[in-house]
Amino acid sequence: MSFSRMFTRQAAAAAPRFAGKRLLLPSLIAALILPLGAHAFEPFVVRDIRVDGIQRTDPGTIFGYLPVKVGEQFTDAQASEAVRRLYATGFFSDVRIETSNDVVVVVVQERPTIASVTFSGMREFDAKAITNSLAQVGFGEGRIFDRSMLEQAEFELRQQYLAKGKYGVEVTSTVTPLPRNRVGVNFDFFEGDVAKIREIRIVGSKAFSESELLSQIQLRTPGWLTWYTDADKYSREKLEADVETLRSYYLDRGYLEFSVEPPQVTISPDRKDIYITITVNEGQPYTVSDVKLAGELLGLDNEIRQLVQVEPGQTFSAARTNATSRAITDYLGELGYAFANVNPNPVLDRDKRTADLTFYVDPSRRVYVRRIQVGGNTRTRDEVIRREMRQQEAAWYDAGDIRMSRDRIDRLGYFNDVNVSTEPVPGSPDQVDVNVDVKEKPTGMINLGIGYGSTERAILSAGISEDNVFGSGTNLTLQVNTSRTNRAAVLSHTDPYWTRDGVSRTTSIFYRVIEPFYNNDGDYRVKTMGLGMNFGVPISEFDRISLGANFERNVLTTYSNSPQAYQDFEDDYGGTANAVIFSTGWSKDTRDSALAPTSGAYTRLQANLSTMDLKYYMLTAQQQYYLPLGRQYTLAFNAMADYGKSYGSKGFPVIKNIYAGGMGTVRGFEGASLGPRDTLTRDYIGGAKRLVGNVQFYLPFPGAQQDRTLRWFTFVDAGQVYADNQNMDLGELRYSAGVGLSWNSPLGPLQLSYARPLNDKPGDDTQSFQFQIGTGF
């Protein structure tokens, strides 16, 4: 009878519960079996190798793990090594090696693979995000199924819920066998409620009251507004952030030896209430005794010293210290030192309670940019992005130019997100690559304006525009106004880079028919046709001068009940008036974003001069300012003034009057309802002068952390329109206040507002709720 020898590793007999044990057990078992074997075989030369039991695994994979090939000598030690190697792959639940007539037979039993992973009852998380999270711990479709990995996956899912404060979560897994040695895994969730914070204690504070410290942190006990902020719902991440907030609060006030013990978090037996205790060790405040610079200063001692924001005699402040480090790092970055490092080191004198502060400057190496790589732009052409770059390839790295490049790309308005990063070039210590990654947004926009008032029916205006035609960076707009008072069609095209130097050109052709905004007793019609061309010339990174001219033909039709102002215009001009309007202006834009600005300013000055039949001029000034209050809050100011005057013997043409009221000016009043009324019909006829002011406080919208453009706000508006012969009396201003929501929706900028007038007078037309798509602040 032929000799045979078998090595066996049974998974059921010793199923591994930890990955580390899996590697040790096969060799350990083999080492124990071999000495006890009754039939040890003599080494032999392998005539053939066969594999039995495989269904999915390629035979070549198994051959690659065997320590022997055909024609080589095979020993007991190699047999044990083969078992160890194959089982260590994790592909097999059973491995046996048999030998017969100089033939090695490898018999395996494959572990099943995971064919699908599904979730039932999960509402807190997105299934795709959880699937990616499980893949990071080695559990997912196409992976080898392992009970220990299943337990780890369940643990990971519970951790995700615990981080959200849902301590009552229950996760149950079901494994369903499928054909071809596969399994389907389903996780069933009972999520439960989020545990709420019932008490927060800060123990050990002496310099500051507990209430003062509690006001600094984000977590709260239930209050009248916590249903909205969710600040009373426990989160491990929020607690860690609050601990760091307390640390920063103390360090900014000189407490250099401040420390916090790990917070004690307890939960009630029903897993619904959380109790938090934070123990602090304050120490004593320190005063800065001396400030020094050390390290490699590159001969820039005076320049760098001017950036230091800490002075001897001041109470130590971590905020000023870190701001100094950033300022020095940024300054060196503008000189090409992309990897500059500045480390502040305070040396404490505990007896005197003073600290010697030294900034150690390490500029590292100066580098230049090898390549600028653009990604994420599936539609926008590379050149549209590259022409906004102020950092150039093959030039010294300049951190200031990179920041400016990022802001210019963001101000294009084509992208929801712009990220500019730097990475070293492998093998070239003096080179870096700059990566510009963008996330495109829809640039085609449908503009809608809807309003409803007590005296007016619904008004609808619409238009369509494309800010990025075929990804070329040019704008094409067709605006059609379908309201019953103002019907217009405007076709315009803007090329922001008409020349390589950034001179823009806008050409337009327009047709407008205007009827009364408020048709009480009077009726008229103004028909305007024209075309124009305007140029924009950049004079700096932020400043731009505009020059242009428009020709238009105005035809006025009046009736027996027309407003007196329009009858007077017809008497002066005979019903038809041609005009060439020359315009010039200057604008400066330092806002950090065109979509949702949080800092910076926007300034615009413009002058229009009309010739031929209509002889008048119009001066316009506008100023916007955005003041960041923390990382999530922004206070915005807007002021606008217009002043029109005629020259010659005729008055200011009524068909060129300007209006206020409604979205964009003074919310809470109906559109174009402020200012003078006609002496005959009492219709609103606008005026030649206008004042508008707005203050708006932006707050983050709960749950919208991924969309920075979705914000709600509170506001106060003021404004009024004045006639040509009327002084701009501030006492006539109308005021309103309210709340609103703004969002850069797929259809364009959206604003909703609810406002109440603060000083409306008898006869004013008010409108509380207003909605508009395609308008800005």
Buried (B, 14 or more C-beta within 10 A) or exposed (E): EEEEBBBBBEBEEBBBEEEEEBBEBBBBBBEEBBEEEEEEBEEBEBEEBEBEBBEEBEEEBBBEBBBBEBEEEBBBEBBBBBBBBBBBBBBBBBBBBBBEEEBBBBBBBBBBBBBEBBBEEBEBBEEEEBBEBBBEEBBBBEBBBBEBBBEBBBEBBBEBBBEBBBBBBEBEBEBEEBEEBBBBBBBBBEBBBBBBBBEBEBEEBEBBEBEEBBEEBEBBBEEEEBEEEBBBBBBBEBBEEBBEEBBBBBBBBBBBBBEBEEBEBEBEEEBBBBBBBBBBEBBEBBBBBEBEBEBEBBEBEEEBBEBBBBEEEBBBBBEBBBBBBEBBBBBBBBBBBBBBBBEBEBEBEEEEBBBBBBBBBBBEEBBBBBEBEBEBBEEBBBEBBBBBBBBBEEEBBBBBBBBBBBBBBBBBBBBBBBEBEBEBBEEEEEBBBBBBBBEBBBBBBEBBBBBBBEEBEEBEBBBBBBBBBEBBBBBBBEBBBEBEBBBBBBBBBBBBBBEEEBBBBBBBEBEBBBBBBBBBEBBBBBBBBBBBEBBBBBEEBBBBEBEBBBBBBBBBBBEEEBBBBBBBBBEBBEEEBBBBBBBBBBBBBBBBBBBBBBEBBBBBBBBBBBBEBBBBBBBBBBBBBBBBEEEEBBBBBBBBBBBBEBEEEBBBBBBBBBBBBBBBBBBBBBBBBBBBBBEBBBBBBBBBBBBBBBBBBBBBBEEEEEBBBBBBBEBBBBBBBBBBEBEBEEEBBBBBBBBBBBBBBEBBBBBBBBBEBBEBEEEBBBBBBBBBBBBBB
